[in-house]
Amino acid sequence: MFDTHLKKQMLLPNIIYQDNHLFVVEKPAGMLVQGDKSGDKSLLDHVKSYIKMEFNKPGNVYLGLVHRLDRPVSGVIVLARTSKAASRLSEQFRQKKVKKVYWALVKGKIRDQGELKDFIQRMGVNSKISKKQNGKSAELSFRRLQYSHGLSLVEINLGTGRHHQIRIQLSNIGYPIIGDFRYGSKEVFPQKTLALHARSITIQHPVTKKIMTFSATLEKTWPKSFLQLSSNLV
């Protein structure tokens, strides 16, 4: 078995599922999915190191990235262990056959449920609500799961996958995500992260064709009043 001390040293995220085709993990908030100019070790780096040592693989380890999460966001990430799996999963994303559910924490009591339809224009590292001719359509639905201590836990189902979509659309109706200073939040979230969590993802297995849903629990930095709900709904 894999050496626990080495595993801890590599900061390997919690493994949700693995087989010969898939590797599914919980990405911690604050960790890069893929390396950038900062030089910080990424999720891909850690998982590749784990696979190399756990399965005694010589040479380079293949790991295909088929979707991403922003660095300050936590939650479930699906990685492909073969190029064939990566290609088939990427096609599912292109055809909008993947279901992604997010949880977000906002200040105040947001309405019970709703749908948001806007146009979003990307402006470099930021995005903004724009007129139809300048942007791409952005759709999501939401429902309030819990209200406690002046905060609402909101579940979001994405209809589209635009840059910073959830962050912008919630902010646009007056409920910026806690910790999201870029889009209007005045509230601090631990370790300069966001109270935005990729709760679950549903895909078709690239080989067996089985429909599979993977879920990630909230991190311990979230308010205690919401952690129990997260555990109960796994």
Accessible surface in RSA format (square Angstrom, percent):
REM  Atomic radii and reference values for relative SASA: ProtOr
REM  Chains: A
REM  Algorithm: Lee & Richards
REM  Probe-radius: 1.40
REM  Slices: 20
REM RES _ NUM      All-atoms   Total-Side   Main-Chain    Non-polar    All polar
REM                ABS   REL    ABS   REL    ABS   REL    ABS   REL    ABS   REL
RES MET A   1   223.32 115.7 146.26  96.8  77.06 183.5 121.12 103.0 102.20 135.4
RES PHE A   2    28.40  14.2  10.83   6.7  17.57  45.7  15.24   9.2  13.16  37.7
RES ASP A   3    72.47  50.8  61.43  61.1  11.05  26.1  22.47  52.9  50.00  49.9
RES THR A   4    99.56  70.8  94.44  95.7   5.11  12.2  61.74  82.9  37.82  57.2
RES HIS A   5   116.20  63.5 110.11  76.5   6.09  15.6  83.55  86.1  32.65  38.0
RES LEU A   6    63.36  35.3  63.36  45.3   0.00   0.0  63.36  44.5   0.00   0.0
RES LYS A   7    79.39  38.7  78.77  48.3   0.62   1.5  31.03  27.9  48.36  51.5
RES LYS A   8   148.01  72.2 136.75  83.9  11.26  26.8  89.26  80.3  58.75  62.6
RES GLN A   9   113.12  63.3  81.98  59.9  31.14  74.2  34.18  72.7  78.95  59.9
RES MET A  10    23.40  12.1  20.32  13.4   3.08   7.3  19.58  16.7   3.81   5.1
RES LEU A  11   117.96  65.7 108.25  77.4   9.70  24.4 115.23  80.9   2.72   7.3
RES LEU A  12    20.18  11.2   0.00   0.0  20.18  50.7   0.00   0.0  20.18  54.3
RES PRO A  13     6.27   4.6   0.00   0.0   6.27  22.8   6.16   5.1   0.11   0.7
RES ASN A  14    91.49  63.1  76.97  74.4  14.52  35.0  28.88  69.5  62.61  60.5
RES ILE A  15    41.62  23.7  20.42  15.2  21.20  51.1  20.42  14.7  21.20  57.5
RES ILE A  16    50.30  28.6  19.36  14.4  30.94  74.6  24.03  17.3  26.26  71.3
RES TYR A  17    65.66  30.7  59.83  34.0   5.83  15.2  48.75  36.6  16.92  20.9
RES GLN A  18    62.58  35.0  42.55  31.1  20.03  47.7  19.97  42.5  42.61  32.3
RES ASP A  19    37.90  26.5  26.21  26.1  11.70  27.7  33.78  79.5   4.12   4.1
RES ASN A  20   115.34  79.5 106.93 103.3   8.41  20.2  17.80  42.8  97.54  94.3
RES HIS A  21    49.61  27.1  49.61  34.5   0.00   0.0  31.42  32.4  18.18  21.2
RES LEU A  22     0.00   0.0   0.00   0.0   0.00   0.0   0.00   0.0   0.00   0.0
RES PHE A  23     0.00   0.0   0.00   0.0   0.00   0.0   0.00   0.0   0.00   0.0
RES VAL A  24     0.00   0.0   0.00   0.0   0.00   0.0   0.00   0.0   0.00   0.0
RES VAL A  25     0.00   0.0   0.00   0.0   0.00   0.0   0.00   0.0   0.00   0.0
RES GLU A  26    35.30  20.3  33.99  25.7   1.31   3.1   8.74  16.9  26.56  21.7
RES LYS A  27     1.69   0.8   0.00   0.0   1.69   4.0   0.00   0.0   1.69   1.8
RES PRO A  28    41.44  30.2  39.29  35.8   2.14   7.8  41.44  34.2   0.00   0.0
RES ALA A  29    19.00  17.5   5.53   8.5  13.47  30.6   5.53   7.8  13.47  35.7
RES GLY A  30    32.08  39.6   0.00   N/A  32.08  39.6  21.45  58.9  10.63  23.8
RES MET A  31    23.08  12.0  17.49  11.6   5.59  13.3  22.74  19.3   0.34   0.4
RES LEU A  32    18.35  10.2  17.63  12.6   0.72   1.8  17.79  12.5   0.56   1.5
RES VAL A  33     7.28   4.8   4.09   3.7   3.18   7.7   4.09   3.6   3.18   8.6
RES GLN A  34    82.92  46.4  76.01  55.6   6.91  16.4  20.34  43.3  62.57  47.5
RES GLY A  35    46.55  57.4   0.00   N/A  46.55  57.4  21.48  58.9  25.07  56.2
RES ASP A  36    72.20  50.6  48.11  47.9  24.09  57.0  37.54  88.3  34.66  34.6
RES LYS A  37   214.46 104.6 170.09 104.4  44.37 105.7 125.89 113.3  88.57  94.3
RES SER A  38    61.27  51.8  24.49  32.7  36.79  84.7  35.84  76.3  25.43  35.6
RES GLY A  39    66.38  81.9   0.00   N/A  66.38  81.9  37.24 102.2  29.14  65.3
RES ASP A  40    62.41  43.7  53.77  53.5   8.64  20.4  16.95  39.9  45.46  45.3
RES LYS A  41   110.63  54.0  96.42  59.2  14.21  33.8  72.26  65.0  38.37  40.9
RES SER A  42     0.88   0.7   0.88   1.2   0.00   0.0   0.00   0.0   0.88   1.2
RES LEU A  43     0.00   0.0   0.00   0.0   0.00   0.0   0.00   0.0   0.00   0.0
RES LEU A  44    15.25   8.5  15.25  10.9   0.00   0.0  15.25  10.7   0.00   0.0
RES ASP A  45    55.37  38.8  51.33  51.1   4.04   9.5  10.18  23.9  45.19  45.1
RES HIS A  46     7.47   4.1   7.47   5.2   0.00   0.0   4.59   4.7   2.88   3.4
RES VAL A  47     0.00   0.0   0.00   0.0   0.00   0.0   0.00   0.0   0.00   0.0
RES LYS A  48    75.71  36.9  75.14  46.1   0.57   1.4  25.43  22.9  50.29  53.6
RES SER A  49    32.31  27.3  27.68  36.9   4.62  10.6  11.47  24.4  20.84  29.2
RES TYR A  50    10.99   5.1  10.99   6.3   0.00   0.0   0.77   0.6  10.22  12.6
RES ILE A  51     1.21   0.7   1.21   0.9   0.00   0.0   1.21   0.9   0.00   0.0
RES LYS A  52    83.44  40.7  80.98  49.7   2.46   5.9  72.85  65.6  10.59  11.3
RES MET A  53    95.89  49.7  70.72  46.8  25.17  59.9  61.73  52.5  34.15  45.3
RES GLU A  54    47.00  27.0  21.52  16.3  25.49  60.7   3.29   6.4  43.71  35.7
RES PHE A  55    92.83  46.4  68.89  42.7  23.94  62.3  75.23  45.6  17.59  50.4
RES ASN A  56   132.56  91.4 118.60 114.6  13.96  33.6  28.21  67.9 104.35 100.9
RES LYS A  57    84.86  41.4  79.95  49.1   4.91  11.7  27.91  25.1  56.95  60.7
RES PRO A  58   123.68  90.1 101.83  92.8  21.85  79.4 112.02  92.5  11.67  72.5
RES GLY A  59    51.03  62.9   0.00   N/A  51.03  62.9  40.78 111.9  10.25  23.0
RES ASN A  60   158.81 109.5 126.31 122.1  32.51  78.3  34.41  82.8 124.41 120.2
RES VAL A  61    16.57  10.9   5.23   4.7  11.34  27.3   7.39   6.4   9.19  24.9
RES TYR A  62   107.88  50.4  91.96  52.3  15.91  41.4  84.22  63.3  23.66  29.2
RES LEU A  63    12.94   7.2   0.00   0.0  12.94  32.5   0.00   0.0  12.94  34.8
RES GLY A  64     6.65   8.2   0.00   N/A   6.65   8.2   6.65  18.2   0.00   0.0
RES LEU A  65    36.02  20.1   7.95   5.7  28.07  70.6   7.95   5.6  28.07  75.5
RES VAL A  66    18.34  12.1   0.81   0.7  17.53  42.3   4.35   3.8  14.00  38.0
RES HIS A  67    16.02   8.8   8.48   5.9   7.53  19.3  15.02  15.5   1.00   1.2
RES ARG A  68   146.37  61.5 127.55  65.0  18.82  44.8  52.57  71.9  93.79  56.8
RES LEU A  69    14.92   8.3   4.63   3.3  10.29  25.9   8.46   5.9   6.46  17.4
RES ASP A  70    52.30  36.6  42.31  42.1   9.99  23.6  13.10  30.8  39.20  39.1
RES ARG A  71    86.72  36.4  79.96  40.8   6.76  16.1  35.56  48.6  51.16  31.0
RES PRO A  72    35.73  26.0  34.42  31.4   1.31   4.7  35.73  29.5   0.00   0.0
RES VAL A  73     3.87   2.5   3.87   3.5   0.00   0.0   3.87   3.4   0.00   0.0
RES SER A  74     1.71   1.4   1.71   2.3   0.00   0.0   0.56   1.2   1.15   1.6
RES GLY A  75     0.87   1.1   0.00   N/A   0.87   1.1   0.05   0.1   0.83   1.8
RES VAL A  76     2.10   1.4   1.32   1.2   0.78   1.9   1.32   1.2   0.78   2.1
RES ILE A  77     0.00   0.0   0.00   0.0   0.00   0.0   0.00   0.0   0.00   0.0
RES VAL A  78     0.40   0.3   0.40   0.4   0.00   0.0   0.40   0.3   0.00   0.0
RES LEU A  79     0.00   0.0   0.00   0.0   0.00   0.0   0.00   0.0   0.00   0.0
RES ALA A  80     0.00   0.0   0.00   0.0   0.00   0.0   0.00   0.0   0.00   0.0
RES ARG A  81    34.79  14.6  22.27  11.4  12.52  29.8   1.71   2.3  33.08  20.0
RES THR A  82    50.17  35.7  46.81  47.5   3.36   8.0  47.98  64.5   2.19   3.3
RES SER A  83    78.06  66.0  70.18  93.7   7.88  18.2  35.36  75.3  42.70  59.8
RES LYS A  84   123.87  60.4 116.67  71.6   7.20  17.1  70.70  63.6  53.17  56.6
RES ALA A  85     0.49   0.5   0.11   0.2   0.38   0.9   0.15   0.2   0.34   0.9
RES ALA A  86    13.08  12.0  12.81  19.8   0.27   0.6  13.08  18.4   0.00   0.0
RES SER A  87    68.29  57.7  59.43  79.3   8.86  20.4  32.27  68.7  36.02  50.5
RES ARG A  88    88.56  37.2  83.85  42.7   4.71  11.2  25.99  35.5  62.57  37.9
RES LEU A  89     0.15   0.1   0.15   0.1   0.00   0.0   0.15   0.1   0.00   0.0
RES SER A  90    29.61  25.0  27.85  37.2   1.76   4.1  14.15  30.1  15.46  21.7
RES GLU A  91    66.19  38.0  66.19  50.1   0.00   0.0  34.47  66.7  31.72  25.9
RES GLN A  92    16.02   9.0  15.45  11.3   0.57   1.4  11.71  24.9   4.31   3.3
RES PHE A  93    43.13  21.6  28.41  17.6  14.72  38.3  29.79  18.1  13.34  38.2
RES ARG A  94   158.91  66.7 127.58  65.0  31.33  74.6  76.06 104.0  82.84  50.2
RES GLN A  95    87.90  49.2  62.92  46.0  24.98  59.5  30.86  65.7  57.04  43.3
RES LYS A  96   145.27  70.9 115.75  71.0  29.52  70.3  85.83  77.3  59.44  63.3
RES LYS A  97   141.77  69.2 111.23  68.2  30.55  72.7  72.40  65.2  69.37  73.9
RES VAL A  98    21.87  14.4   2.15   1.9  19.72  47.5   2.79   2.4  19.08  51.7
RES LYS A  99   119.42  58.3 114.06  70.0   5.37  12.8  62.57  56.3  56.85  60.6
RES LYS A 100    45.04  22.0  42.54  26.1   2.50   6.0  18.60  16.7  26.44  28.2
RES VAL A 101    14.06   9.3  13.75  12.4   0.31   0.8  13.75  11.9   0.31   0.9
RES TYR A 102    18.27   8.5  18.27  10.4   0.00   0.0   6.61   5.0  11.67  14.4
RES TRP A 103     1.60   0.6   1.60   0.8   0.00   0.0   1.60   0.9   0.00   0.0
RES ALA A 104     0.00   0.0   0.00   0.0   0.00   0.0   0.00   0.0   0.00   0.0
RES LEU A 105     1.27   0.7   1.27   0.9   0.00   0.0   1.27   0.9   0.00   0.0
RES VAL A 106     0.00   0.0   0.00   0.0   0.00   0.0   0.00   0.0   0.00   0.0
RES LYS A 107   122.41  59.7 114.44  70.2   7.97  19.0  71.92  64.7  50.50  53.8
RES GLY A 108    24.74  30.5   0.00   N/A  24.74  30.5  24.74  67.9   0.00   0.0
RES LYS A 109   118.66  57.9  98.36  60.4  20.30  48.3  45.18  40.7  73.48  78.3
RES ILE A 110     0.57   0.3   0.39   0.3   0.18   0.4   0.39   0.3   0.18   0.5
RES ARG A 111   125.72  52.8 113.27  57.7  12.45  29.7  65.91  90.1  59.82  36.3
RES ASP A 112    93.13  65.2  86.20  85.8   6.94  16.4  30.71  72.3  62.43  62.3
RES GLN A 113   124.15  69.4 115.02  84.1   9.13  21.7  23.58  50.2 100.58  76.3
RES GLY A 114    16.97  20.9   0.00   N/A  16.97  20.9  14.71  40.4   2.26   5.1
RES GLU A 115   120.95  69.4  98.53  74.5  22.42  53.4  31.35  60.6  89.60  73.2
RES LEU A 116    12.66   7.1  11.01   7.9   1.65   4.2  12.60   8.9   0.06   0.2
RES LYS A 117   141.51  69.0 112.52  69.0  28.99  69.0  59.24  53.3  82.27  87.6
RES ASP A 118    29.72  20.8  21.62  21.5   8.10  19.1   5.84  13.7  23.88  23.8
RES PHE A 119    61.36  30.7  60.10  37.2   1.26   3.3  60.10  36.4   1.26   3.6
RES ILE A 120     7.97   4.5   3.38   2.5   4.59  11.1   3.38   2.4   4.59  12.4
RES GLN A 121    51.23  28.6  49.45  36.1   1.78   4.2   8.20  17.5  43.03  32.6
RES ARG A 122   149.30  62.7 124.70  63.6  24.61  58.6  46.85  64.0 102.46  62.1
RES MET A 123    95.32  49.4  78.25  51.8  17.07  40.6  81.68  69.4  13.64  18.1
RES GLY A 124    58.01  71.5   0.00   N/A  58.01  71.5  44.21 121.3  13.80  30.9
RES VAL A 125   103.97  68.4  99.91  90.4   4.07   9.8 101.39  88.1   2.58   7.0
RES ASN A 126    58.10  40.1  58.10  56.1   0.00   0.0  11.13  26.8  46.97  45.4
RES SER A 127     5.14   4.3   0.01   0.0   5.13  11.8   0.17   0.4   4.97   7.0
RES LYS A 128    98.72  48.2  96.06  58.9   2.66   6.3  50.42  45.4  48.30  51.4
RES ILE A 129    56.67  32.2  37.81  28.2  18.86  45.5  37.81  27.2  18.86  51.2
RES SER A 130    21.97  18.6   2.71   3.6  19.25  44.4  13.67  29.1   8.30  11.6
RES LYS A 131   144.79  70.6 136.57  83.8   8.22  19.6  86.81  78.1  57.98  61.8
RES LYS A 132   145.98  71.2 136.17  83.5   9.81  23.4  78.52  70.7  67.46  71.9
RES GLN A 133   143.84  80.4 103.83  75.9  40.00  95.2  59.44 126.5  84.39  64.0
RES ASN A 134    79.75  55.0  59.88  57.9  19.86  47.8   9.10  21.9  70.65  68.3
RES GLY A 135    19.90  24.5   0.00   N/A  19.90  24.5   3.93  10.8  15.97  35.8
RES LYS A 136   135.12  65.9 130.41  80.0   4.71  11.2  79.17  71.3  55.95  59.6
RES SER A 137    44.89  37.9  41.00  54.7   3.89   9.0  20.54  43.7  24.35  34.1
RES ALA A 138     0.04   0.0   0.00   0.0   0.04   0.1   0.00   0.0   0.04   0.1
RES GLU A 139    71.03  40.8  71.03  53.7   0.00   0.0   8.73  16.9  62.29  50.9
RES LEU A 140     6.02   3.4   0.00   0.0   6.02  15.1   4.09   2.9   1.93   5.2
RES SER A 141    41.21  34.8  39.82  53.1   1.39   3.2  23.56  50.2  17.65  24.7
RES PHE A 142     6.95   3.5   0.00   0.0   6.95  18.1   3.11   1.9   3.84  11.0
RES ARG A 143   116.75  49.0 116.73  59.5   0.03   0.1  37.85  51.7  78.91  47.8
RES ARG A 144    59.81  25.1  38.72  19.7  21.09  50.2   0.23   0.3  59.58  36.1
RES LEU A 145    39.83  22.2   8.27   5.9  31.55  79.3  11.38   8.0  28.45  76.6
RES GLN A 146    47.64  26.6  40.73  29.8   6.91  16.5  25.24  53.7  22.40  17.0
RES TYR A 147    95.00  44.4  68.57  39.0  26.43  68.8  41.98  31.5  53.03  65.4
RES SER A 148    19.40  16.4  13.43  17.9   5.98  13.8  11.34  24.2   8.06  11.3
RES HIS A 149   165.05  90.2 122.45  85.1  42.60 109.0 105.32 108.5  59.73  69.5
RES GLY A 150    30.16  37.2   0.00   N/A  30.16  37.2  22.84  62.7   7.32  16.4
RES LEU A 151    36.01  20.1  36.01  25.8   0.00   0.0  36.01  25.3   0.00   0.0
RES SER A 152     0.00   0.0   0.00   0.0   0.00   0.0   0.00   0.0   0.00   0.0
RES LEU A 153     0.00   0.0   0.00   0.0   0.00   0.0   0.00   0.0   0.00   0.0
RES VAL A 154     0.00   0.0   0.00   0.0   0.00   0.0   0.00   0.0   0.00   0.0
RES GLU A 155    23.76  13.6  23.61  17.9   0.16   0.4   0.29   0.6  23.48  19.2
RES ILE A 156     0.00   0.0   0.00   0.0   0.00   0.0   0.00   0.0   0.00   0.0
RES ASN A 157    44.00  30.3  42.10  40.7   1.90   4.6  18.47  44.4  25.53  24.7
RES LEU A 158    39.65  22.1  12.51   8.9  27.15  68.2  12.99   9.1  26.66  71.8
RES GLY A 159    45.41  56.0   0.00   N/A  45.41  56.0  27.91  76.6  17.50  39.2
RES THR A 160    16.27  11.6   9.45   9.6   6.82  16.3  15.92  21.4   0.35   0.5
RES GLY A 161    60.27  74.3   0.00   N/A  60.27  74.3  19.53  53.6  40.74  91.2
RES ARG A 162    73.06  30.7  59.88  30.5  13.19  31.4  11.48  15.7  61.59  37.3
RES HIS A 163    46.89  25.6  30.65  21.3  16.24  41.6  31.53  32.5  15.36  17.9
RES HIS A 164    19.59  10.7   8.14   5.7  11.45  29.3   5.99   6.2  13.60  15.8
RES GLN A 165     4.90   2.7   2.28   1.7   2.62   6.2   2.28   4.8   2.62   2.0
RES ILE A 166     9.04   5.1   7.34   5.5   1.70   4.1   7.34   5.3   1.70   4.6
RES ARG A 167    14.36   6.0  14.19   7.2   0.17   0.4   2.43   3.3  11.93   7.2
RES ILE A 168     8.15   4.6   6.92   5.2   1.24   3.0   7.35   5.3   0.80   2.2
RES GLN A 169     0.35   0.2   0.00   0.0   0.35   0.8   0.00   0.0   0.35   0.3
RES LEU A 170     0.00   0.0   0.00   0.0   0.00   0.0   0.00   0.0   0.00   0.0
RES SER A 171    30.91  26.1  19.90  26.6  11.01  25.4   2.59   5.5  28.32  39.7
RES ASN A 172    82.87  57.1  50.14  48.4  32.73  78.8  10.16  24.4  72.71  70.3
RES ILE A 173    52.14  29.7  26.77  19.9  25.37  61.2  35.62  25.7  16.52  44.8
RES GLY A 174    53.94  66.5   0.00   N/A  53.94  66.5  32.08  88.0  21.86  49.0
RES TYR A 175    52.64  24.6  52.64  30.0   0.00   0.0  22.58  17.0  30.06  37.1
RES PRO A 176    30.57  22.3  28.74  26.2   1.83   6.6  28.87  23.8   1.70  10.6
RES ILE A 177     0.19   0.1   0.00   0.0   0.19   0.5   0.00   0.0   0.19   0.5
RES ILE A 178    10.24   5.8  10.24   7.6   0.00   0.0  10.24   7.4   0.00   0.0
RES GLY A 179     7.75   9.6   0.00   N/A   7.75   9.6   0.61   1.7   7.14  16.0
RES ASP A 180     1.23   0.9   0.85   0.8   0.38   0.9   0.38   0.9   0.85   0.8
RES PHE A 181   118.08  59.1  96.63  59.9  21.45  55.8  96.95  58.8  21.13  60.5
RES ARG A 182   127.27  53.4  89.89  45.8  37.38  89.0  30.29  41.4  96.98  58.8
RES TYR A 183    26.02  12.1  19.32  11.0   6.71  17.5  26.02  19.6   0.00   0.0
RES GLY A 184    40.01  49.3   0.00   N/A  40.01  49.3  28.43  78.0  11.59  26.0
RES SER A 185     5.70   4.8   0.97   1.3   4.72  10.9   1.67   3.6   4.03   5.6
RES LYS A 186   179.32  87.5 150.77  92.5  28.55  68.0  98.88  89.0  80.44  85.7
RES GLU A 187    56.66  32.5  54.92  41.6   1.74   4.1  10.25  19.8  46.42  37.9
RES VAL A 188   119.72  78.8  94.97  86.0  24.75  59.6  94.97  82.5  24.75  67.1
RES PHE A 189    10.10   5.1   8.26   5.1   1.85   4.8   8.50   5.2   1.60   4.6
RES PRO A 190    54.88  40.0  43.89  40.0  10.99  39.9  54.07  44.6   0.81   5.1
RES GLN A 191   144.60  80.9 107.56  78.6  37.04  88.2  48.93 104.1  95.67  72.6
RES LYS A 192   197.54  96.4 168.12 103.2  29.43  70.1 118.82 106.9  78.72  83.9
RES THR A 193     6.92   4.9   6.15   6.2   0.77   1.8   3.56   4.8   3.36   5.1
RES LEU A 194     9.53   5.3   7.64   5.5   1.88   4.7   7.64   5.4   1.88   5.1
RES ALA A 195     0.00   0.0   0.00   0.0   0.00   0.0   0.00   0.0   0.00   0.0
RES LEU A 196     8.46   4.7   8.38   6.0   0.07   0.2   8.38   5.9   0.07   0.2
RES HIS A 197     1.91   1.0   1.91   1.3   0.00   0.0   1.91   2.0   0.00   0.0
RES ALA A 198     5.50   5.1   5.50   8.5   0.00   0.0   5.50   7.8   0.00   0.0
RES ARG A 199    11.46   4.8  11.46   5.8   0.00   0.0   4.54   6.2   6.91   4.2
RES SER A 200    15.50  13.1  14.00  18.7   1.50   3.5   4.36   9.3  11.14  15.6
RES ILE A 201     1.79   1.0   1.67   1.2   0.12   0.3   1.79   1.3   0.00   0.0
RES THR A 202    26.77  19.0  26.50  26.9   0.28   0.7  19.29  25.9   7.48  11.3
RES ILE A 203     1.82   1.0   0.16   0.1   1.66   4.0   1.82   1.3   0.00   0.0
RES GLN A 204    66.53  37.2  64.76  47.3   1.77   4.2   7.69  16.4  58.83  44.6
RES HIS A 205     3.44   1.9   3.30   2.3   0.14   0.3   2.16   2.2   1.27   1.5
RES PRO A 206     1.10   0.8   0.00   0.0   1.10   4.0   1.10   0.9   0.00   0.0
RES VAL A 207    62.06  40.8  47.17  42.7  14.89  35.9  47.17  41.0  14.89  40.4
RES THR A 208    90.79  64.6  60.20  61.0  30.59  72.9  66.91  89.9  23.88  36.1
RES LYS A 209   104.94  51.2  95.21  58.4   9.73  23.2  71.25  64.1  33.68  35.9
RES LYS A 210   133.51  65.1 124.31  76.3   9.20  21.9  80.56  72.5  52.95  56.4
RES ILE A 211   111.52  63.5  92.83  69.2  18.69  45.0  92.83  66.8  18.69  50.7
RES MET A 212    26.04  13.5  21.61  14.3   4.43  10.5  25.11  21.3   0.93   1.2
RES THR A 213    82.95  59.0  52.81  53.5  30.13  71.8  37.61  50.5  45.34  68.5
RES PHE A 214    11.26   5.6   9.56   5.9   1.70   4.4  11.26   6.8   0.00   0.0
RES SER A 215    37.29  31.5  22.55  30.1  14.74  33.9   5.96  12.7  31.33  43.9
RES ALA A 216     0.05   0.0   0.04   0.1   0.01   0.0   0.05   0.1   0.00   0.0
RES THR A 217    50.90  36.2  47.72  48.4   3.18   7.6  28.80  38.7  22.10  33.4
RES LEU A 218     8.26   4.6   0.00   0.0   8.26  20.8   0.00   0.0   8.26  22.2
RES GLU A 219    51.51  29.6  45.16  34.2   6.35  15.1  28.52  55.2  22.98  18.8
RES LYS A 220   176.73  86.2 155.74  95.6  20.99  50.0 104.38  93.9  72.35  77.1
RES THR A 221    51.44  36.6  33.43  33.9  18.01  42.9  38.43  51.6  13.01  19.7
RES TRP A 222     5.89   2.4   2.22   1.1   3.67   8.6   0.00   0.0   5.89   9.6
RES PRO A 223    43.06  31.4  31.21  28.5  11.85  43.1  42.96  35.5   0.10   0.6
RES LYS A 224   182.34  89.0 167.89 103.0  14.44  34.4 110.97  99.9  71.36  76.0
RES SER A 225    40.04  33.8  17.57  23.5  22.47  51.8  27.31  58.2  12.73  17.8
RES PHE A 226     0.66   0.3   0.66   0.4   0.00   0.0   0.66   0.4   0.00   0.0
RES LEU A 227    31.14  17.3  30.02  21.5   1.12   2.8  30.21  21.2   0.93   2.5
RES GLN A 228   114.89  64.2 111.69  81.6   3.20   7.6  50.73 108.0  64.16  48.7
RES LEU A 229    41.65  23.2  38.92  27.8   2.73   6.9  40.67  28.6   0.99   2.7
RES SER A 230     1.43   1.2   1.43   1.9   0.00   0.0   1.43   3.0   0.00   0.0
RES SER A 231    66.14  55.9  50.56  67.5  15.58  35.9  25.60  54.5  40.54  56.8
RES ASN A 232   100.31  69.2  67.71  65.4  32.60  78.5  24.17  58.2  76.15  73.6
RES LEU A 233    92.49  51.5  67.80  48.5  24.70  62.1  71.42  50.2  21.08  56.7
RES VAL A 234   111.28  73.2  61.28  55.5  50.00 120.5  77.14  67.0  34.15  92.6
END  Absolute sums over single chains surface
CHAIN  1 A    12465.2       9727.8       2737.4       6520.3       5944.9
END  Absolute sums over all chains
TOTAL         12465.2       9727.8       2737.4       6520.3       5944.9
